[in-house]
Amino acid sequence: MTVTIYHNPRCSKSRETLELLRNRGVEPTVVEYLQTPPNEAELKKILSLLGLKPRELLRKKEAKEAGLDDPSLDGDRLIAAMVANPAVIERPIVVANGKAALGRPPEKVLELL
């Protein structure tokens, strides 16, 4: 089983989720998405796996600071903006077994294992 975590080491929930996975014997592929953001196709796939619309994956405060809280931004434009400004993407995201989960709370990712 391949498990990937889109991780921000400065985020406590992201660190907790990574630790939770490791404590369960899972060593995921760690993608520090601020350094290596997903491209548009990857982000679309993640959104599809999560069953979310782009706006639902935005961190509200960071999106406002980046000027992405404009409700007129549509899906593709918003996805492009998220790729260009990865700090606005909610975290952590874990992908495994053709599914994805947002680690809020961290235990939510255990449903994938």
MARDOTOR-696278 format. One line per 8 residues: their letters; for each residue x, z, y of N, C-alpha, C, O, CB. Coordinates in pm, 1 decimal, always signed. Each point is the difference from the previous one (the first is absolute). Glycine has a CB too. Layout:
A> X/Z/Y/X/Z/Y/X/Z/Y/X/Z/Y/X/Z/Y ~ ... $
REM end
This chain:
MTVTIYHN> +84.7/+0.0/-117.5/-84.7/+0.0/+117.5/+89.5/+0.0/+124.1/+89.6/+83.3/+13.7/-275.6/+39.3/-138.2 ~ +160.5/-215.4/+212.4/+72.2/-7.6/+126.3/-84.2/+66.9/+107.5/-117.4/-32.4/+17.8/+234.2/-182.3/-87.3 ~ -55.9/+307.2/+140.0/-67.6/+71.6/+107.8/+82.8/-20.7/+126.7/+121.9/+16.9/-0.4/-221.9/+157.5/-159.9 ~ +32.4/-210.7/+267.1/+65.8/-20.2/+129.1/-66.1/+91.4/+101.9/-122.5/+10.6/+5.5/+180.9/-251.7/-61.9 ~ +23.5/+306.6/+136.3/-51.8/+81.3/+109.8/+52.7/-56.5/+131.0/+120.5/-17.6/+18.2/-132.9/+224.1/-165.6 ~ -80.4/-234.5/+238.2/+35.7/-38.3/+136.6/+12.9/+132.6/+74.5/-98.9/+68.6/+25.8/-22.9/-300.0/-32.5 ~ +244.3/+265.1/+40.1/+38.4/+135.8/+33.9/+64.4/+8.9/+138.4/+73.4/-88.8/+43.1/-43.0/+133.9/-286.0 ~ -60.9/+65.0/+310.1/+67.9/+35.0/+123.9/+58.5/+139.1/-21.7/-75.4/+97.1/-4.8/-81.1/-240.7/+151.8 $
PRCSKSRE> +288.5/+156.5/-160.2/+59.0/+129.0/-30.4/-22.3/+106.1/+107.5/+21.1/+118.4/-26.1/+146.3/-241.6/-103.5 ~ -209.1/+83.9/+248.8/-26.8/+97.3/+106.4/-142.0/+56.2/-7.4/-34.1/+92.3/+74.0/+198.7/-212.8/+69.4 ~ -246.8/+65.7/-231.6/-140.3/+40.6/-12.2/-14.7/+102.2/-112.9/+40.7/-26.4/-113.2/-117.2/-199.4/+200.1 ~ +19.3/+341.0/-56.9/-13.5/+104.7/-101.1/-89.2/-43.7/-116.0/+31.0/+30.9/-115.1/+2.3/+139.3/+294.3 ~ -141.7/-240.2/-152.7/-89.1/-46.2/-108.3/+71.9/-101.8/-88.6/-18.9/-1.9/-121.6/-182.8/+41.2/+268.7 ~ +282.8/-122.3/-86.0/+76.4/-98.2/-76.3/+102.6/+70.6/-88.8/+15.5/-34.6/-117.1/-48.0/-136.1/+300.8 ~ +101.6/+268.2/-128.4/+97.5/+77.2/-79.7/-69.8/+74.5/-113.0/+49.7/+2.4/-112.5/+97.0/+23.4/+315.2 ~ -261.9/+35.1/-173.7/-75.0/+72.0/-102.7/-44.9/-93.6/-111.9/+5.8/+36.0/-117.6/-82.2/+126.9/+291.4 $
TLELLRNR> +32.3/-281.8/-137.3/-45.6/-96.8/-99.6/+115.4/-44.8/-88.1/-15.1/-8.3/-121.9/-164.8/-68.1/+278.2 ~ +294.1/+47.8/-97.1/+117.4/-40.0/-76.5/+41.7/+112.5/-95.4/+30.7/-25.5/-116.5/+44.1/-123.9/+306.7 ~ -73.8/+271.5/-141.6/+36.2/+114.2/-84.4/-100.4/+17.5/-114.1/+39.0/+28.9/-113.1/+68.8/+82.6/+311.4 ~ -235.4/-128.8/-169.3/-104.6/+11.1/-101.5/+21.7/-102.4/-111.2/-10.0/+33.3/-118.1/-150.5/+50.0/+292.7 ~ +190.0/-207.1/-137.1/+26.5/-103.9/-99.4/+120.5/+37.4/-85.3/-5.6/-7.8/-122.8/-91.6/-165.5/+276.5 ~ +204.2/+213.3/-90.0/+121.8/+35.5/-73.0/-22.3/+119.4/-91.1/+54.7/+4.4/-110.1/+80.8/-94.0/+298.4 ~ -214.6/+186.2/-144.7/-30.8/+115.6/-84.1/-82.6/-38.1/-122.2/-3.0/+73.2/-99.0/+11.8/+69.7/+302.0 ~ -75.3/-256.9/-195.8/-77.0/-52.5/-113.5/+83.5/-94.2/-86.5/-52.4/-64.9/-90.5/-155.8/+86.3/+227.1 $
GVEPTVVE> +337.9/-28.4/-108.4/+89.3/-83.8/-78.5/+0.0/-146.5/+40.3/+50.5/-84.7/-73.7/-86.4/+241.8/-109.3 ~ -19.9/-187.5/+298.2/-6.4/-137.8/+49.1/+106.8/-17.5/+107.0/+1.0/+71.8/+100.0/-250.3/-88.6/-150.4 ~ +339.0/-78.7/+29.1/+100.1/-33.5/+101.3/-41.1/-133.4/+61.0/+29.7/-105.9/-55.3/+157.5/+232.6/-67.0 ~ -255.7/-121.3/+236.6/-51.6/-122.7/+58.7/+107.4/-79.5/+73.2/+105.8/+51.7/+35.8/-325.7/+59.9/-14.4 ~ +189.1/-237.9/-0.8/+77.3/-81.3/+92.5/-40.9/+46.5/+138.3/-118.2/-2.8/+34.4/+134.6/-199.4/-193.4 ~ +79.8/+244.8/+238.0/-29.2/+53.0/+133.3/+26.7/-108.1/+103.7/+111.6/-50.5/+12.0/-53.3/+285.6/-85.9 ~ -161.6/-269.3/+147.6/+12.3/-96.5/+108.9/-17.6/+77.0/+129.9/-110.1/+44.1/+33.1/+22.3/-238.2/-175.8 ~ +196.3/+209.6/+215.0/-11.1/+62.7/+131.4/-54.4/-106.5/+94.8/+74.7/-78.2/+58.7/+119.2/+242.3/-103.3 $
YLQTPPNE> -325.7/-164.3/+57.5/-68.2/-112.1/+64.8/+30.1/-13.4/+148.9/-27.0/-105.2/+58.0/-150.3/+132.7/-225.6 ~ +232.1/+75.4/+231.0/+40.2/-16.9/+139.3/+126.1/-85.3/+9.6/+20.9/-70.5/+98.7/-124.1/+292.5/-42.0 ~ +187.5/-214.8/-160.7/+122.4/-80.8/-5.8/-27.7/-137.8/-60.9/+55.7/-101.0/+43.1/+80.5/+311.7/-63.9 ~ -223.4/-212.4/-80.3/-33.2/-122.7/-72.7/-152.0/-11.2/-7.7/-59.1/+31.4/-103.3/+275.1/-20.9/-32.7 ~ -279.5/-54.7/+243.4/-146.6/-6.3/-0.8/-50.6/-108.4/-95.4/+67.6/-100.2/-23.0/-69.9/+182.3/+260.2 ~ -116.6/-60.8/-291.9/-58.5/-105.0/-82.4/-28.3/-122.2/+86.8/-29.4/+12.2/+118.9/-72.1/+159.5/-275.0 ~ +110.9/-290.0/+94.7/-37.2/-119.5/+75.5/-152.2/-12.9/-1.0/-68.8/+82.8/-59.7/+288.6/-197.9/+1.0 ~ -271.7/+13.4/+123.3/-145.0/-13.7/+12.3/-67.4/-12.7/-135.4/-104.7/+60.6/-22.8/+137.9/-167.8/+243.8 $
AELKKILS> +25.4/+28.9/-311.3/-59.6/-17.5/-133.2/-0.8/+132.0/-76.5/-99.3/+33.7/-64.5/+176.9/-272.8/+60.9 ~ +31.9/+313.6/+10.4/+6.3/+129.5/-68.7/-102.8/+97.2/+57.8/-67.7/+71.5/-73.9/+312.1/-108.7/+26.8 ~ -254.9/+39.0/+178.3/-94.7/+91.0/+63.3/-143.7/-37.3/-35.8/-82.7/+88.2/-23.0/+245.1/-51.6/+210.8 ~ -192.5/-164.8/-192.7/-134.1/-43.6/-40.7/-29.4/+44.1/-143.2/-110.7/+44.3/-30.5/+126.5/-241.9/+186.1 ~ +84.4/+185.0/-243.5/-18.4/+42.5/-139.6/-23.2/+150.7/-6.5/-89.2/+45.9/-71.4/+235.3/-235.8/-8.2 ~ -66.5/+267.0/+153.5/-16.6/+145.3/+1.9/-139.5/+36.7/+50.0/-66.8/+85.0/-59.0/+314.2/-55.6/+97.6 ~ -290.9/-92.1/+68.3/-133.7/+26.5/+53.8/-107.3/-31.4/-104.0/-96.3/+75.1/-15.4/+179.4/-126.4/+247.3 ~ -66.0/-59.2/-302.6/-95.5/-37.3/-103.7/-3.0/+104.3/-111.8/-107.0/+39.7/-46.0/+144.6/-281.9/+100.8 $
LLGLKPRE> +80.9/+286.0/-98.0/+7.5/+101.4/-105.6/-61.1/+132.2/+44.1/-60.8/+70.7/-80.4/+266.6/-181.2/-5.6 ~ -189.7/+143.8/+213.7/-57.9/+122.4/+53.7/-149.8/-13.3/+27.5/-71.5/+99.7/+10.1/+293.3/-47.4/+89.5 ~ -268.5/-177.4/-87.6/-139.9/-22.7/+34.6/-29.2/+34.4/+145.1/-109.8/+44.0/+34.2/+49.1/+2.5/-270.1 ~ +161.8/-67.4/+321.3/-13.1/+34.1/+141.4/+8.8/-123.3/+88.4/+58.0/-101.7/-38.1/+40.2/+325.2/-10.1 ~ -156.4/-212.8/+166.1/+18.2/-100.1/+104.1/+123.3/+40.7/+79.5/+34.7/+118.1/+2.2/-285.5/-171.2/+10.8 ~ +317.8/-41.2/+52.0/+123.1/+33.5/+72.7/-14.0/+118.9/+94.3/+87.9/+86.1/+3.2/-28.3/-323.7/-19.1 ~ -166.1/+244.2/+91.2/-17.6/+107.8/+96.7/-4.3/+137.1/-69.3/+38.4/+100.7/+59.5/-162.5/-260.1/+90.7 ~ +77.6/+163.1/-275.5/-10.9/+126.2/-72.9/+135.6/+53.7/-45.7/+9.8/+114.9/-43.0/-235.7/-186.3/-31.0 $
LLRKKEAK> +329.6/-10.6/+83.1/+133.8/+41.6/-39.6/+88.4/+31.6/+121.0/+120.4/+21.6/-13.6/-143.9/-161.4/-192.1 ~ -37.5/+142.2/+322.5/+75.2/+30.2/+122.5/+7.1/+149.9/+25.3/-97.5/+72.5/-19.4/+26.7/-292.4/+114.3 ~ +186.5/+264.2/-51.7/+15.1/+136.4/+51.2/-50.5/-4.0/+144.0/+53.9/-73.5/+82.9/+148.2/+129.5/-235.8 ~ -302.9/+21.0/+182.1/-69.3/-10.5/+129.6/+91.4/+21.8/+120.3/-0.4/-80.6/+93.0/-203.5/+158.7/-207.9 ~ +281.1/+28.1/+114.2/+85.0/+30.7/+114.6/+103.8/-110.0/+21.4/+18.3/-48.0/+111.9/-52.5/+293.5/-152.9 ~ +101.8/-284.9/-67.0/+104.2/-102.0/+9.7/-59.2/-136.0/+38.5/+61.2/-75.8/+75.2/+74.0/+200.7/-246.6 ~ -253.6/-154.9/+119.7/-65.9/-126.1/+34.2/-33.7/-3.9/+149.0/+17.7/-102.5/+65.8/-112.0/+87.4/-299.1 ~ +46.0/+126.7/+285.1/-32.1/+6.0/+142.9/+126.3/-19.0/+83.0/+0.4/-76.1/+96.8/-194.4/+229.3/-144.4 $
EAGLDDPS> +301.9/-83.4/+9.3/+126.5/-11.8/+72.6/+54.3/-143.1/-3.2/+64.3/-44.2/+95.2/-15.4/+283.3/-150.7 ~ -74.9/-311.9/-54.7/+48.3/-137.7/-13.4/-98.1/-102.0/+57.9/+25.5/-120.4/-4.2/+98.7/+190.7/-200.0 ~ -236.4/-21.8/+258.2/-99.1/-90.4/+57.0/-82.3/-73.2/-103.8/-56.2/-105.8/+27.9/+205.8/+79.9/+163.3 ~ -157.0/+81.9/-310.9/-73.3/-65.9/-108.9/-136.8/+62.6/-24.7/-62.8/-26.9/-102.3/+281.1/-30.7/-0.6 ~ -264.2/+139.9/+194.7/-131.4/+61.3/-15.0/-110.7/-86.6/+58.8/-115.7/+41.9/+5.4/+225.1/+181.0/+1.2 ~ -74.5/-342.4/+37.1/-96.3/-96.1/+54.8/-91.9/-47.8/-112.2/+46.6/-65.6/-93.1/+118.3/-7.6/+272.6 ~ -294.6/+104.5/-172.8/-91.8/-38.8/-107.9/-17.3/-150.8/-16.3/-53.6/-45.1/-101.2/-63.1/+257.5/+141.7 ~ +161.3/-290.9/+57.7/-15.0/-145.5/-11.6/+107.0/-63.4/-89.1/-11.3/-117.0/-36.4/-90.9/+117.0/+263.4 $
LDGDRLIA> +206.3/+76.7/-262.4/+101.1/-54.9/-91.6/-64.4/-22.5/-135.2/-60.6/+91.1/-56.4/+248.4/+26.4/+178.9 ~ -174.7/-239.5/-175.3/-60.1/-30.4/-129.5/+98.4/+29.3/-112.4/+113.5/+40.5/+25.4/-257.2/-216.6/+81.4 ~ +100.7/+156.0/-230.1/+78.3/+33.2/-117.5/+139.5/-58.4/-2.5/+97.1/+74.8/-11.6/-308.2/-60.3/-105.1 ~ +224.7/-147.1/+127.2/+131.3/-63.1/-9.7/+90.1/+36.8/+116.9/+119.7/+22.0/-18.6/-224.7/-209.1/-105.7 ~ +49.5/+194.0/+243.4/+81.0/+39.7/+116.4/+43.7/+146.0/-13.1/+112.0/+35.8/+36.6/-235.4/-202.3/+108.5 ~ +35.7/+248.4/-196.5/+32.8/+140.8/-18.2/+106.5/+17.3/-108.4/+91.7/+80.8/+15.1/-324.2/-18.0/+57.6 ~ +220.3/-137.9/-180.9/+101.0/+5.2/-106.5/+136.0/-42.2/+54.7/+100.4/+65.5/-28.1/-277.1/-114.2/-145.6 ~ +181.7/-58.0/+250.4/+126.5/-45.4/+59.3/+58.0/+108.6/+90.6/+121.0/+22.5/+0.8/-200.0/-262.3/-11.4 $
AMVANPAV> -6.5/+306.4/+86.1/+46.6/+106.8/+88.8/+50.8/+119.7/-80.4/+95.1/+66.3/+41.3/-259.0/-141.8/+133.8 ~ +102.0/+103.1/-288.2/+43.8/+110.5/-85.5/+137.5/-29.9/-60.2/+83.8/+89.4/-11.5/-324.6/-33.7/-40.5 ~ +263.4/-179.6/+14.1/+130.1/-40.0/-53.7/+107.1/+12.4/+108.3/+111.9/+44.0/-26.5/-224.4/-201.3/-136.4 ~ +76.7/+117.9/+284.7/+95.1/+7.0/+111.5/+23.2/+143.5/+48.0/+104.5/+30.4/+57.4/-177.5/-259.2/+10.8 ~ -24.5/+316.7/-91.8/+7.6/+140.6/+44.0/-33.4/+90.1/-118.6/-106.3/+62.1/+0.2/+41.7/-124.4/+238.8 ~ +150.4/+72.0/-340.0/-35.7/+72.0/-121.7/-29.7/+148.4/+19.3/-60.3/+61.5/-87.9/+199.1/-224.2/-29.4 ~ -98.9/+221.4/+228.1/-29.9/+141.0/+24.6/-149.8/+26.5/+10.6/-43.6/+114.5/-12.1/+262.3/-94.9/+128.0 ~ -297.4/-124.1/-93.3/-144.8/+18.2/+11.9/-69.2/+3.5/-135.7/-118.9/+30.7/-7.5/+128.7/-145.0/+227.7 $
IERPIVVA> +62.8/+83.2/-327.5/-58.4/-3.0/-134.2/-7.6/+142.3/-54.4/+97.7/+74.7/+3.5/-6.9/-308.2/-44.4 ~ -209.1/+269.3/-9.4/-19.1/+132.4/-60.3/+91.4/+14.5/-120.6/+33.6/-98.9/-65.1/-273.1/+106.3/+144.6 ~ +279.2/+114.0/-109.0/+94.5/+25.0/-107.3/-32.8/+129.3/-70.2/-74.5/+83.1/+52.2/+249.4/-208.9/+71.0 ~ -120.0/+142.6/-240.1/+69.4/-95.0/-85.9/-100.5/-82.1/-80.5/-114.4/+40.7/-20.0/+312.1/+114.8/+6.3 ~ -152.8/-270.0/-31.1/-81.0/-85.6/-86.8/+75.6/-11.9/-131.3/+119.7/-28.8/-1.5/-222.9/-101.6/+197.8 ~ +32.8/+152.6/-305.8/+59.5/-14.5/-132.4/-73.3/-112.0/-72.2/-122.9/-6.1/+0.4/+189.2/+252.0/-9.5 ~ +11.9/-335.1/-53.3/-54.8/-111.8/-75.7/+48.1/+13.1/-143.6/+119.6/+15.1/-25.2/-125.6/-165.7/+230.6 ~ -88.3/+144.5/-300.0/+32.9/+8.7/-142.9/-115.6/-56.7/-81.7/-116.6/+14.1/+36.8/+262.1/+190.0/+2.9 $
NGKAALGR> -111.8/-266.9/-148.9/-101.6/-49.1/-94.5/-105.6/-89.4/+65.2/-117.4/+6.1/-36.4/+154.6/+200.5/-95.0 ~ +3.6/-288.6/+226.5/-94.1/-90.3/+65.5/-99.4/+69.9/+91.3/-104.0/-55.8/+34.8/+129.1/-91.1/-228.8 ~ +8.1/+270.2/+232.4/-86.5/+76.9/+89.7/+87.6/+61.7/+109.0/+122.7/+0.5/-9.8/-290.1/+48.9/-177.7 ~ +103.0/+1.9/+290.0/+73.0/+67.3/+107.4/-80.3/+120.9/+45.0/-122.3/+4.6/-13.7/+229.6/-222.2/+88.2 ~ -35.5/+315.3/-20.6/-64.7/+118.9/+54.8/+78.6/+47.4/+120.7/+122.2/-13.4/+6.7/-211.5/+78.6/-234.0 ~ +17.7/-10.7/+320.1/+59.1/+60.7/+118.1/+20.6/+147.7/-32.0/-93.4/+68.0/-42.5/-17.8/-235.8/+202.4 ~ +231.8/+217.2/-139.9/+32.7/+137.2/-34.7/-48.2/+101.6/+100.9/+78.6/+81.5/+48.4/+115.5/-169.7/-165.6 ~ -319.7/+84.8/+149.0/-61.2/+96.9/+91.2/-130.1/+46.4/-62.5/-102.3/-66.5/+15.9/+208.0/-41.4/+189.1 $
PPEKVLEL> -105.0/+218.2/-274.6/+112.1/+89.7/-29.1/+92.2/-59.9/-107.0/-38.4/-94.7/-68.7/-106.2/+292.2/+129.7 ~ +265.4/-142.9/-75.0/+95.3/-55.2/-95.6/-54.2/-12.0/-142.5/+35.2/-93.7/-71.7/+141.7/+190.1/+212.9 ~ -261.7/-3.1/-182.5/-53.9/-1.9/-136.6/-84.8/-124.0/-28.9/-24.7/-33.0/-116.0/+26.3/+281.2/+121.0 ~ -45.0/-315.2/+98.7/-82.2/-120.4/-15.2/+73.5/-107.7/-81.2/-63.6/-79.2/-69.6/-48.9/+131.3/+289.1 ~ +246.0/-55.0/-210.6/+76.8/-103.6/-70.7/+3.6/+24.0/-150.1/+31.7/-92.2/-75.2/+106.7/+62.1/+279.2 ~ -169.3/+148.9/-249.5/+3.5/+29.1/-142.8/-104.6/-81.3/-76.6/+13.3/-20.5/-120.6/+69.2/+250.8/+173.5 ~ -186.8/-276.7/+17.3/-101.8/-83.6/-62.3/+58.3/-131.4/-51.6/-59.0/-63.5/-87.4/-111.3/+166.5/+238.0 ~ +285.2/-144.2/-97.9/+61.9/-126.1/-39.4/+80.7/+12.7/-129.5/+27.3/-99.7/-67.0/-18.4/+36.7/+308.1 $
L> +28.4/+184.6/-275.1/+91.7/+19.5/-113.7/-74.5/+10.1/-131.7/+62.1/+16.4/-105.0/+96.6/+98.9/+257.1 $
REM end
